């Protein structure tokens, strides 16, 4: 079972799925990796503390460092 599947099974309802979807969209829009915290809050990985339970990676082509260089 993948970590994402584990995340979905630990929490009640659709909240983990919504958090994963939000993190994916935010990673693409902000151009950086996002973290899902234990309370299912989504924050940039660069500012996340120790309570990260899932990391959503930004696709390489959308990273803000790469977009700025073009």
C-alpha positions, 0 to 999 in steps of 0.5 A: 500500500502506498503512503497516499493510500495509508493517508486516506485510510488513517483519516475519516471522510474525504478530508485526506483526498481534498488535502492531496488534491489541494496540495497538487494544485498548489504545487503546480500554481506556486511552482514548489513542493508542498507538504501535508501536515498532520492536521491536513493543512497544506503548506509549502515544504520550505516552511513546514515543520516536523509534522509533515505526513505527505510531500507533494512534489511540483513537476519539474517543468513547473518549478518556479526556478525553471520558469524564471530562467526562461 
